[in-house]
Amino acid sequence: MYTYMTPQEVWYGKEELTGRSMAYAYWNRHSGQSILPYKFTFKPLRGVTIGPHAYTLWFDDERNELISYDTVCVYTVILEKS
């Protein structure tokens, strides 16, 4: 399941999001179409900090700097016993 969040929602929910798989996403502002979730590489979030523009998502080997127009895609696996 995919959940789309604003940078502000990620900041306020950072405690529960840390350790979950997520990807940096953004709206393609030129064509008006969003990038599809299956093109993302989901990685566990290690932390969120303020700046330099809005917020920065920290992963093991990289960081993603967000601006207020960006969208973050959070991936959640739901396991059900059948």
PyMOL Python script that loads the backbone (N, CA, C, O; Angstrom):
from pymol import cmd

cmd.read_pdbstr("""\
ATOM      1  N   MET A   1       0.843  -1.159   0.000  1.00  0.00           N
ATOM      2  CA  MET A   1       0.000   0.000   0.000  1.00  0.00           C
ATOM      3  C   MET A   1       0.901   1.239   0.000  1.00  0.00           C
ATOM      4  O   MET A   1       1.906   1.290   0.710  1.00  0.00           O
ATOM      5  N   TYR A   2       0.529   2.221  -0.796  1.00  0.00           N
ATOM      6  CA  TYR A   2       1.281   3.465  -0.891  1.00  0.00           C
ATOM      7  C   TYR A   2       0.483   4.593  -0.240  1.00  0.00           C
ATOM      8  O   TYR A   2      -0.729   4.698  -0.425  1.00  0.00           O
ATOM      9  N   THR A   3       1.176   5.425   0.517  1.00  0.00           N
ATOM     10  CA  THR A   3       0.573   6.601   1.121  1.00  0.00           C
ATOM     11  C   THR A   3       1.398   7.806   0.708  1.00  0.00           C
ATOM     12  O   THR A   3       2.623   7.795   0.831  1.00  0.00           O
ATOM     13  N   TYR A   4       0.738   8.840   0.221  1.00  0.00           N
ATOM     14  CA  TYR A   4       1.430  10.060  -0.172  1.00  0.00           C
ATOM     15  C   TYR A   4       1.291  11.089   0.941  1.00  0.00           C
ATOM     16  O   TYR A   4       0.202  11.286   1.481  1.00  0.00           O
ATOM     17  N   MET A   5       2.391  11.741   1.278  1.00  0.00           N
ATOM     18  CA  MET A   5       2.409  12.708   2.372  1.00  0.00           C
ATOM     19  C   MET A   5       3.148  13.963   1.944  1.00  0.00           C
ATOM     20  O   MET A   5       4.039  13.919   1.096  1.00  0.00           O
ATOM     21  N   THR A   6       2.769  15.072   2.538  1.00  0.00           N
ATOM     22  CA  THR A   6       3.503  16.317   2.330  1.00  0.00           C
ATOM     23  C   THR A   6       4.747  16.298   3.219  1.00  0.00           C
ATOM     24  O   THR A   6       4.814  15.513   4.164  1.00  0.00           O
ATOM     25  N   PRO A   7       5.732  17.151   2.930  1.00  0.00           N
ATOM     26  CA  PRO A   7       6.895  17.224   3.808  1.00  0.00           C
ATOM     27  C   PRO A   7       6.523  17.556   5.258  1.00  0.00           C
ATOM     28  O   PRO A   7       7.157  17.055   6.187  1.00  0.00           O
ATOM     29  N   GLN A   8       5.507  18.392   5.455  1.00  0.00           N
ATOM     30  CA  GLN A   8       5.088  18.739   6.808  1.00  0.00           C
ATOM     31  C   GLN A   8       4.506  17.531   7.545  1.00  0.00           C
ATOM     32  O   GLN A   8       4.749  17.363   8.740  1.00  0.00           O
ATOM     33  N   GLU A   9       3.739  16.688   6.845  1.00  0.00           N
ATOM     34  CA  GLU A   9       3.185  15.486   7.459  1.00  0.00           C
ATOM     35  C   GLU A   9       4.289  14.518   7.865  1.00  0.00           C
ATOM     36  O   GLU A   9       4.197  13.863   8.903  1.00  0.00           O
ATOM     37  N   VAL A  10       5.322  14.432   7.052  1.00  0.00           N
ATOM     38  CA  VAL A  10       6.461  13.577   7.386  1.00  0.00           C
ATOM     39  C   VAL A  10       7.171  14.115   8.621  1.00  0.00           C
ATOM     40  O   VAL A  10       7.552  13.347   9.505  1.00  0.00           O
ATOM     41  N   TRP A  11       7.349  15.428   8.686  1.00  0.00           N
ATOM     42  CA  TRP A  11       8.031  16.028   9.835  1.00  0.00           C
ATOM     43  C   TRP A  11       7.275  15.734  11.129  1.00  0.00           C
ATOM     44  O   TRP A  11       7.878  15.325  12.122  1.00  0.00           O
ATOM     45  N   TYR A  12       5.973  15.938  11.121  1.00  0.00           N
ATOM     46  CA  TYR A  12       5.193  15.735  12.341  1.00  0.00           C
ATOM     47  C   TYR A  12       5.028  14.255  12.691  1.00  0.00           C
ATOM     48  O   TYR A  12       4.776  13.924  13.849  1.00  0.00           O
ATOM     49  N   GLY A  13       5.166  13.367  11.714  1.00  0.00           N
ATOM     50  CA  GLY A  13       5.044  11.938  11.969  1.00  0.00           C
ATOM     51  C   GLY A  13       6.373  11.207  11.949  1.00  0.00           C
ATOM     52  O   GLY A  13       6.402   9.984  11.813  1.00  0.00           O
ATOM     53  N   LYS A  14       7.485  11.943  12.083  1.00  0.00           N
ATOM     54  CA  LYS A  14       8.815  11.351  11.899  1.00  0.00           C
ATOM     55  C   LYS A  14       9.110  10.204  12.858  1.00  0.00           C
ATOM     56  O   LYS A  14       9.815   9.267  12.484  1.00  0.00           O
ATOM     57  N   GLU A  15       8.590  10.251  14.087  1.00  0.00           N
ATOM     58  CA  GLU A  15       8.871   9.167  15.033  1.00  0.00           C
ATOM     59  C   GLU A  15       8.289   7.841  14.547  1.00  0.00           C
ATOM     60  O   GLU A  15       8.956   6.809  14.618  1.00  0.00           O
ATOM     61  N   GLU A  16       7.063   7.862  14.060  1.00  0.00           N
ATOM     62  CA  GLU A  16       6.448   6.619  13.598  1.00  0.00           C
ATOM     63  C   GLU A  16       6.910   6.214  12.200  1.00  0.00           C
ATOM     64  O   GLU A  16       6.771   5.051  11.820  1.00  0.00           O
ATOM     65  N   LEU A  17       7.455   7.150  11.435  1.00  0.00           N
ATOM     66  CA  LEU A  17       7.925   6.843  10.086  1.00  0.00           C
ATOM     67  C   LEU A  17       9.367   6.348  10.049  1.00  0.00           C
ATOM     68  O   LEU A  17       9.767   5.681   9.095  1.00  0.00           O
ATOM     69  N   THR A  18      10.141   6.663  11.063  1.00  0.00           N
ATOM     70  CA  THR A  18      11.540   6.231  11.091  1.00  0.00           C
ATOM     71  C   THR A  18      11.599   4.703  11.081  1.00  0.00           C
ATOM     72  O   THR A  18      10.963   4.038  11.899  1.00  0.00           O
ATOM     73  N   GLY A  19      12.369   4.165  10.145  1.00  0.00           N
ATOM     74  CA  GLY A  19      12.490   2.727   9.983  1.00  0.00           C
ATOM     75  C   GLY A  19      11.560   2.153   8.929  1.00  0.00           C
ATOM     76  O   GLY A  19      11.749   1.013   8.503  1.00  0.00           O
ATOM     77  N   ARG A  20      10.564   2.910   8.499  1.00  0.00           N
ATOM     78  CA  ARG A  20       9.649   2.431   7.459  1.00  0.00           C
ATOM     79  C   ARG A  20      10.224   2.724   6.081  1.00  0.00           C
ATOM     80  O   ARG A  20      11.025   3.642   5.907  1.00  0.00           O
ATOM     81  N   SER A  21       9.802   1.931   5.112  1.00  0.00           N
ATOM     82  CA  SER A  21      10.281   2.127   3.745  1.00  0.00           C
ATOM     83  C   SER A  21       9.542   3.279   3.101  1.00  0.00           C
ATOM     84  O   SER A  21       8.313   3.345   3.124  1.00  0.00           O
ATOM     85  N   MET A  22      10.309   4.182   2.528  1.00  0.00           N
ATOM     86  CA  MET A  22       9.699   5.309   1.841  1.00  0.00           C
ATOM     87  C   MET A  22      10.597   5.757   0.706  1.00  0.00           C
ATOM     88  O   MET A  22      11.763   5.374   0.613  1.00  0.00           O
ATOM     89  N   ALA A  23      10.030   6.565  -0.137  1.00  0.00           N
ATOM     90  CA  ALA A  23      10.771   7.096  -1.273  1.00  0.00           C
ATOM     91  C   ALA A  23      10.448   8.561  -1.417  1.00  0.00           C
ATOM     92  O   ALA A  23       9.344   9.006  -1.103  1.00  0.00           O
ATOM     93  N   TYR A  24      11.412   9.298  -1.890  1.00  0.00           N
ATOM     94  CA  TYR A  24      11.201  10.693  -2.240  1.00  0.00           C
ATOM     95  C   TYR A  24      10.391  10.718  -3.528  1.00  0.00           C
ATOM     96  O   TYR A  24      10.721  10.020  -4.487  1.00  0.00           O
ATOM     97  N   ALA A  25       9.355  11.502  -3.550  1.00  0.00           N
ATOM     98  CA  ALA A  25       8.522  11.600  -4.744  1.00  0.00           C
ATOM     99  C   ALA A  25       8.273  13.074  -5.025  1.00  0.00           C
ATOM    100  O   ALA A  25       8.390  13.907  -4.126  1.00  0.00           O
ATOM    101  N   TYR A  26       7.941  13.391  -6.230  1.00  0.00           N
ATOM    102  CA  TYR A  26       7.602  14.773  -6.534  1.00  0.00           C
ATOM    103  C   TYR A  26       6.665  14.787  -7.718  1.00  0.00           C
ATOM    104  O   TYR A  26       6.630  13.855  -8.522  1.00  0.00           O
ATOM    105  N   TRP A  27       5.924  15.836  -7.809  1.00  0.00           N
ATOM    106  CA  TRP A  27       5.047  15.989  -8.962  1.00  0.00           C
ATOM    107  C   TRP A  27       5.857  16.575 -10.111  1.00  0.00           C
ATOM    108  O   TRP A  27       6.603  17.539  -9.939  1.00  0.00           O
ATOM    109  N   ASN A  28       5.697  15.984 -11.265  1.00  0.00           N
ATOM    110  CA  ASN A  28       6.366  16.490 -12.458  1.00  0.00           C
ATOM    111  C   ASN A  28       5.658  17.784 -12.852  1.00  0.00           C
ATOM    112  O   ASN A  28       4.568  17.744 -13.422  1.00  0.00           O
ATOM    113  N   ARG A  29       6.252  18.894 -12.563  1.00  0.00           N
ATOM    114  CA  ARG A  29       5.577  20.179 -12.716  1.00  0.00           C
ATOM    115  C   ARG A  29       5.433  20.615 -14.176  1.00  0.00           C
ATOM    116  O   ARG A  29       4.631  21.497 -14.482  1.00  0.00           O
ATOM    117  N   HIS A  30       6.204  20.000 -15.078  1.00  0.00           N
ATOM    118  CA  HIS A  30       6.132  20.405 -16.485  1.00  0.00           C
ATOM    119  C   HIS A  30       4.956  19.771 -17.208  1.00  0.00           C
ATOM    120  O   HIS A  30       4.274  20.436 -17.988  1.00  0.00           O
ATOM    121  N   SER A  31       4.714  18.499 -16.957  1.00  0.00           N
ATOM    122  CA  SER A  31       3.641  17.812 -17.676  1.00  0.00           C
ATOM    123  C   SER A  31       2.376  17.673 -16.834  1.00  0.00           C
ATOM    124  O   SER A  31       1.319  17.328 -17.363  1.00  0.00           O
ATOM    125  N   GLY A  32       2.470  17.939 -15.526  1.00  0.00           N
ATOM    126  CA  GLY A  32       1.295  17.815 -14.671  1.00  0.00           C
ATOM    127  C   GLY A  32       0.983  16.387 -14.267  1.00  0.00           C
ATOM    128  O   GLY A  32      -0.047  16.144 -13.638  1.00  0.00           O
ATOM    129  N   GLN A  33       1.840  15.435 -14.608  1.00  0.00           N
ATOM    130  CA  GLN A  33       1.607  14.040 -14.252  1.00  0.00           C
ATOM    131  C   GLN A  33       2.536  13.635 -13.118  1.00  0.00           C
ATOM    132  O   GLN A  33       3.667  14.112 -13.030  1.00  0.00           O
ATOM    133  N   SER A  34       2.054  12.759 -12.258  1.00  0.00           N
ATOM    134  CA  SER A  34       2.888  12.296 -11.151  1.00  0.00           C
ATOM    135  C   SER A  34       3.744  11.124 -11.598  1.00  0.00           C
ATOM    136  O   SER A  34       3.407  10.418 -12.548  1.00  0.00           O
ATOM    137  N   ILE A  35       4.840  10.930 -10.909  1.00  0.00           N
ATOM    138  CA  ILE A  35       5.697   9.784 -11.173  1.00  0.00           C
ATOM    139  C   ILE A  35       5.086   8.565 -10.497  1.00  0.00           C
ATOM    140  O   ILE A  35       4.662   8.644  -9.344  1.00  0.00           O
ATOM    141  N   LEU A  36       5.038   7.466 -11.186  1.00  0.00           N
ATOM    142  CA  LEU A  36       4.351   6.277 -10.673  1.00  0.00           C
ATOM    143  C   LEU A  36       5.146   5.583  -9.576  1.00  0.00           C
ATOM    144  O   LEU A  36       6.373   5.521  -9.653  1.00  0.00           O
ATOM    145  N   PRO A  37       4.462   5.053  -8.543  1.00  0.00           N
ATOM    146  CA  PRO A  37       5.152   4.435  -7.410  1.00  0.00           C
ATOM    147  C   PRO A  37       6.083   3.287  -7.796  1.00  0.00           C
ATOM    148  O   PRO A  37       7.109   3.089  -7.145  1.00  0.00           O
ATOM    149  N   TYR A  38       5.748   2.532  -8.834  1.00  0.00           N
ATOM    150  CA  TYR A  38       6.589   1.385  -9.161  1.00  0.00           C
ATOM    151  C   TYR A  38       7.955   1.806  -9.694  1.00  0.00           C
ATOM    152  O   TYR A  38       8.831   0.955  -9.845  1.00  0.00           O
ATOM    153  N   LYS A  39       8.162   3.057  -9.978  1.00  0.00           N
ATOM    154  CA  LYS A  39       9.466   3.532 -10.430  1.00  0.00           C
ATOM    155  C   LYS A  39      10.355   3.957  -9.260  1.00  0.00           C
ATOM    156  O   LYS A  39      11.523   4.293  -9.461  1.00  0.00           O
ATOM    157  N   PHE A  40       9.815   3.946  -8.046  1.00  0.00           N
ATOM    158  CA  PHE A  40      10.571   4.368  -6.873  1.00  0.00           C
ATOM    159  C   PHE A  40      11.461   3.258  -6.356  1.00  0.00           C
ATOM    160  O   PHE A  40      11.175   2.078  -6.560  1.00  0.00           O
ATOM    161  N   THR A  41      12.516   3.623  -5.702  1.00  0.00           N
ATOM    162  CA  THR A  41      13.328   2.695  -4.929  1.00  0.00           C
ATOM    163  C   THR A  41      13.037   2.995  -3.470  1.00  0.00           C
ATOM    164  O   THR A  41      13.422   4.050  -2.965  1.00  0.00           O
ATOM    165  N   PHE A  42      12.368   2.088  -2.793  1.00  0.00           N
ATOM    166  CA  PHE A  42      12.001   2.320  -1.405  1.00  0.00           C
ATOM    167  C   PHE A  42      13.147   1.919  -0.490  1.00  0.00           C
ATOM    168  O   PHE A  42      13.745   0.853  -0.642  1.00  0.00           O
ATOM    169  N   LYS A  43      13.443   2.802   0.470  1.00  0.00           N
ATOM    170  CA  LYS A  43      14.529   2.572   1.411  1.00  0.00           C
ATOM    171  C   LYS A  43      14.036   2.909   2.807  1.00  0.00           C
ATOM    172  O   LYS A  43      13.156   3.756   2.956  1.00  0.00           O
ATOM    173  N   PRO A  44      14.586   2.263   3.842  1.00  0.00           N
ATOM    174  CA  PRO A  44      14.184   2.603   5.209  1.00  0.00           C
ATOM    175  C   PRO A  44      14.646   4.006   5.592  1.00  0.00           C
ATOM    176  O   PRO A  44      15.799   4.377   5.376  1.00  0.00           O
ATOM    177  N   LEU A  45      13.732   4.769   6.159  1.00  0.00           N
ATOM    178  CA  LEU A  45      14.041   6.112   6.617  1.00  0.00           C
ATOM    179  C   LEU A  45      14.819   6.044   7.919  1.00  0.00           C
ATOM    180  O   LEU A  45      14.426   5.328   8.840  1.00  0.00           O
ATOM    181  N   ARG A  46      15.914   6.778   8.005  1.00  0.00           N
ATOM    182  CA  ARG A  46      16.746   6.807   9.217  1.00  0.00           C
ATOM    183  C   ARG A  46      16.512   8.059  10.047  1.00  0.00           C
ATOM    184  O   ARG A  46      16.793   8.065  11.245  1.00  0.00           O
ATOM    185  N   GLY A  47      15.996   9.132   9.420  1.00  0.00           N
ATOM    186  CA  GLY A  47      15.748  10.346  10.168  1.00  0.00           C
ATOM    187  C   GLY A  47      15.262  11.469   9.279  1.00  0.00           C
ATOM    188  O   GLY A  47      15.364  11.402   8.054  1.00  0.00           O
ATOM    189  N   VAL A  48      14.728  12.513   9.918  1.00  0.00           N
ATOM    190  CA  VAL A  48      14.238  13.699   9.220  1.00  0.00           C
ATOM    191  C   VAL A  48      14.796  14.922   9.941  1.00  0.00           C
ATOM    192  O   VAL A  48      14.726  15.008  11.167  1.00  0.00           O
ATOM    193  N   THR A  49      15.341  15.853   9.194  1.00  0.00           N
ATOM    194  CA  THR A  49      15.845  17.090   9.780  1.00  0.00           C
ATOM    195  C   THR A  49      15.254  18.289   9.049  1.00  0.00           C
ATOM    196  O   THR A  49      14.750  18.165   7.933  1.00  0.00           O
ATOM    197  N   ILE A  50      15.323  19.432   9.684  1.00  0.00           N
ATOM    198  CA  ILE A  50      14.848  20.669   9.064  1.00  0.00           C
ATOM    199  C   ILE A  50      15.936  21.192   8.123  1.00  0.00           C
ATOM    200  O   ILE A  50      17.127  21.131   8.429  1.00  0.00           O
ATOM    201  N   GLY A  51      15.497  21.708   6.968  1.00  0.00           N
ATOM    202  CA  GLY A  51      16.391  22.392   6.039  1.00  0.00           C
ATOM    203  C   GLY A  51      16.994  21.491   4.981  1.00  0.00           C
ATOM    204  O   GLY A  51      16.829  20.274   5.058  1.00  0.00           O
ATOM    205  N   PRO A  52      17.675  22.031   4.011  1.00  0.00           N
ATOM    206  CA  PRO A  52      17.946  23.449   3.843  1.00  0.00           C
ATOM    207  C   PRO A  52      16.764  24.229   3.251  1.00  0.00           C
ATOM    208  O   PRO A  52      16.686  25.444   3.430  1.00  0.00           O
ATOM    209  N   HIS A  53      15.848  23.556   2.552  1.00  0.00           N
ATOM    210  CA  HIS A  53      14.694  24.258   1.972  1.00  0.00           C
ATOM    211  C   HIS A  53      13.471  24.066   2.861  1.00  0.00           C
ATOM    212  O   HIS A  53      12.931  25.039   3.388  1.00  0.00           O
ATOM    213  N   ALA A  54      13.042  22.851   3.028  1.00  0.00           N
ATOM    214  CA  ALA A  54      11.939  22.534   3.934  1.00  0.00           C
ATOM    215  C   ALA A  54      12.452  21.491   4.927  1.00  0.00           C
ATOM    216  O   ALA A  54      12.731  21.804   6.084  1.00  0.00           O
ATOM    217  N   TYR A  55      12.570  20.253   4.459  1.00  0.00           N
ATOM    218  CA  TYR A  55      13.050  19.159   5.314  1.00  0.00           C
ATOM    219  C   TYR A  55      13.975  18.260   4.507  1.00  0.00           C
ATOM    220  O   TYR A  55      13.967  18.297   3.276  1.00  0.00           O
ATOM    221  N   THR A  56      14.767  17.457   5.198  1.00  0.00           N
ATOM    222  CA  THR A  56      15.650  16.493   4.549  1.00  0.00           C
ATOM    223  C   THR A  56      15.366  15.114   5.106  1.00  0.00           C
ATOM    224  O   THR A  56      15.332  14.922   6.322  1.00  0.00           O
ATOM    225  N   LEU A  57      15.161  14.151   4.216  1.00  0.00           N
ATOM    226  CA  LEU A  57      14.997  12.746   4.589  1.00  0.00           C
ATOM    227  C   LEU A  57      16.370  12.093   4.542  1.00  0.00           C
ATOM    228  O   LEU A  57      17.095  12.244   3.559  1.00  0.00           O
ATOM    229  N   TRP A  58      16.732  11.367   5.596  1.00  0.00           N
ATOM    230  CA  TRP A  58      18.035  10.707   5.671  1.00  0.00           C
ATOM    231  C   TRP A  58      17.856   9.202   5.549  1.00  0.00           C
ATOM    232  O   TRP A  58      17.051   8.597   6.258  1.00  0.00           O
ATOM    233  N   PHE A  59      18.617   8.611   4.642  1.00  0.00           N
ATOM    234  CA  PHE A  59      18.659   7.165   4.462  1.00  0.00           C
ATOM    235  C   PHE A  59      20.082   6.709   4.772  1.00  0.00           C
ATOM    236  O   PHE A  59      20.927   7.544   5.094  1.00  0.00           O
ATOM    237  N   ASP A  60      20.370   5.424   4.685  1.00  0.00           N
ATOM    238  CA  ASP A  60      21.708   4.932   5.027  1.00  0.00           C
ATOM    239  C   ASP A  60      22.811   5.588   4.213  1.00  0.00           C
ATOM    240  O   ASP A  60      23.817   6.035   4.764  1.00  0.00           O
ATOM    241  N   ASP A  61      22.623   5.644   2.911  1.00  0.00           N
ATOM    242  CA  ASP A  61      23.709   6.099   2.048  1.00  0.00           C
ATOM    243  C   ASP A  61      23.400   7.385   1.277  1.00  0.00           C
ATOM    244  O   ASP A  61      24.184   7.800   0.424  1.00  0.00           O
ATOM    245  N   GLU A  62      22.275   8.008   1.571  1.00  0.00           N
ATOM    246  CA  GLU A  62      21.933   9.219   0.839  1.00  0.00           C
ATOM    247  C   GLU A  62      20.913  10.036   1.613  1.00  0.00           C
ATOM    248  O   GLU A  62      20.386   9.610   2.640  1.00  0.00           O
ATOM    249  N   ARG A  63      20.655  11.224   1.084  1.00  0.00           N
ATOM    250  CA  ARG A  63      19.628  12.074   1.667  1.00  0.00           C
ATOM    251  C   ARG A  63      18.797  12.671   0.539  1.00  0.00           C
ATOM    252  O   ARG A  63      19.271  12.799  -0.590  1.00  0.00           O
ATOM    253  N   ASN A  64      17.565  13.031   0.845  1.00  0.00           N
ATOM    254  CA  ASN A  64      16.686  13.684  -0.113  1.00  0.00           C
ATOM    255  C   ASN A  64      16.206  14.991   0.490  1.00  0.00           C
ATOM    256  O   ASN A  64      15.535  14.996   1.523  1.00  0.00           O
ATOM    257  N   GLU A  65      16.550  16.099  -0.155  1.00  0.00           N
ATOM    258  CA  GLU A  65      16.112  17.404   0.314  1.00  0.00           C
ATOM    259  C   GLU A  65      14.752  17.712  -0.298  1.00  0.00           C
ATOM    260  O   GLU A  65      14.561  17.589  -1.507  1.00  0.00           O
ATOM    261  N   LEU A  66      13.818  18.111   0.544  1.00  0.00           N
ATOM    262  CA  LEU A  66      12.457  18.380   0.104  1.00  0.00           C
ATOM    263  C   LEU A  66      12.190  19.871   0.077  1.00  0.00           C
ATOM    264  O   LEU A  66      12.769  20.631   0.853  1.00  0.00           O
ATOM    265  N   ILE A  67      11.310  20.284  -0.820  1.00  0.00           N
ATOM    266  CA  ILE A  67      10.757  21.624  -0.789  1.00  0.00           C
ATOM    267  C   ILE A  67       9.262  21.475  -0.492  1.00  0.00           C
ATOM    268  O   ILE A  67       8.743  20.359  -0.504  1.00  0.00           O
ATOM    269  N   SER A  68       8.583  22.555  -0.232  1.00  0.00           N
ATOM    270  CA  SER A  68       7.188  22.469   0.214  1.00  0.00           C
ATOM    271  C   SER A  68       6.258  21.873  -0.836  1.00  0.00           C
ATOM    272  O   SER A  68       5.175  21.405  -0.485  1.00  0.00           O
ATOM    273  N   TYR A  69       6.640  21.872  -2.111  1.00  0.00           N
ATOM    274  CA  TYR A  69       5.790  21.321  -3.168  1.00  0.00           C
ATOM    275  C   TYR A  69       5.974  19.821  -3.357  1.00  0.00           C
ATOM    276  O   TYR A  69       5.204  19.196  -4.086  1.00  0.00           O
ATOM    277  N   ASP A  70       6.965  19.238  -2.723  1.00  0.00           N
ATOM    278  CA  ASP A  70       7.267  17.825  -2.916  1.00  0.00           C
ATOM    279  C   ASP A  70       6.253  16.934  -2.205  1.00  0.00           C
ATOM    280  O   ASP A  70       5.501  17.373  -1.335  1.00  0.00           O
ATOM    281  N   THR A  71       6.264  15.685  -2.602  1.00  0.00           N
ATOM    282  CA  THR A  71       5.421  14.666  -2.003  1.00  0.00           C
ATOM    283  C   THR A  71       6.298  13.482  -1.660  1.00  0.00           C
ATOM    284  O   THR A  71       7.195  13.131  -2.427  1.00  0.00           O
ATOM    285  N   VAL A  72       6.053  12.865  -0.524  1.00  0.00           N
ATOM    286  CA  VAL A  72       6.799  11.690  -0.101  1.00  0.00           C
ATOM    287  C   VAL A  72       5.873  10.491  -0.209  1.00  0.00           C
ATOM    288  O   VAL A  72       4.714  10.553   0.202  1.00  0.00           O
ATOM    289  N   CYS A  73       6.379   9.416  -0.755  1.00  0.00           N
ATOM    290  CA  CYS A  73       5.596   8.193  -0.896  1.00  0.00           C
ATOM    291  C   CYS A  73       6.092   7.182   0.130  1.00  0.00           C
ATOM    292  O   CYS A  73       7.261   6.794   0.118  1.00  0.00           O
ATOM    293  N   VAL A  74       5.198   6.759   1.015  1.00  0.00           N
ATOM    294  CA  VAL A  74       5.528   5.793   2.059  1.00  0.00           C
ATOM    295  C   VAL A  74       4.934   4.452   1.668  1.00  0.00           C
ATOM    296  O   VAL A  74       3.764   4.361   1.297  1.00  0.00           O
ATOM    297  N   TYR A  75       5.755   3.410   1.755  1.00  0.00           N
ATOM    298  CA  TYR A  75       5.323   2.064   1.379  1.00  0.00           C
ATOM    299  C   TYR A  75       5.070   1.266   2.648  1.00  0.00           C
ATOM    300  O   TYR A  75       5.928   1.188   3.528  1.00  0.00           O
ATOM    301  N   THR A  76       3.894   0.679   2.733  1.00  0.00           N
ATOM    302  CA  THR A  76       3.528  -0.123   3.891  1.00  0.00           C
ATOM    303  C   THR A  76       3.122  -1.519   3.421  1.00  0.00           C
ATOM    304  O   THR A  76       2.320  -1.665   2.499  1.00  0.00           O
ATOM    305  N   VAL A  77       3.678  -2.529   4.058  1.00  0.00           N
ATOM    306  CA  VAL A  77       3.310  -3.905   3.754  1.00  0.00           C
ATOM    307  C   VAL A  77       2.325  -4.366   4.823  1.00  0.00           C
ATOM    308  O   VAL A  77       2.596  -4.254   6.018  1.00  0.00           O
ATOM    309  N   ILE A  78       1.196  -4.878   4.389  1.00  0.00           N
ATOM    310  CA  ILE A  78       0.201  -5.399   5.311  1.00  0.00           C
ATOM    311  C   ILE A  78       0.147  -6.914   5.111  1.00  0.00           C
ATOM    312  O   ILE A  78      -0.235  -7.397   4.046  1.00  0.00           O
ATOM    313  N   LEU A  79       0.528  -7.643   6.135  1.00  0.00           N
ATOM    314  CA  LEU A  79       0.511  -9.097   6.072  1.00  0.00           C
ATOM    315  C   LEU A  79      -0.741  -9.602   6.776  1.00  0.00           C
ATOM    316  O   LEU A  79      -0.980  -9.294   7.944  1.00  0.00           O
ATOM    317  N   GLU A  80      -1.524 -10.371   6.060  1.00  0.00           N
ATOM    318  CA  GLU A  80      -2.743 -10.924   6.634  1.00  0.00           C
ATOM    319  C   GLU A  80      -2.661 -12.445   6.589  1.00  0.00           C
ATOM    320  O   GLU A  80      -2.219 -13.036   5.604  1.00  0.00           O
ATOM    321  N   LYS A  81      -3.088 -13.043   7.659  1.00  0.00           N
ATOM    322  CA  LYS A  81      -3.118 -14.492   7.713  1.00  0.00           C
ATOM    323  C   LYS A  81      -4.380 -14.960   7.041  1.00  0.00           C
ATOM    324  O   LYS A  81      -5.475 -14.505   7.370  1.00  0.00           O
ATOM    325  N   SER A  82      -4.229 -15.881   6.085  1.00  0.00           N
ATOM    326  CA  SER A  82      -5.422 -16.358   5.366  1.00  0.00           C
ATOM    327  C   SER A  82      -5.711 -17.802   5.686  1.00  0.00           C
ATOM    328  O   SER A  82      -6.676 -18.368   5.172  1.00  0.00           O
TER     329      SER A  82
END
""", "prot")
cmd.dss("prot")
cmd.show_as("cartoon", "prot")
cmd.util.cbc("prot")
cmd.orient("prot")
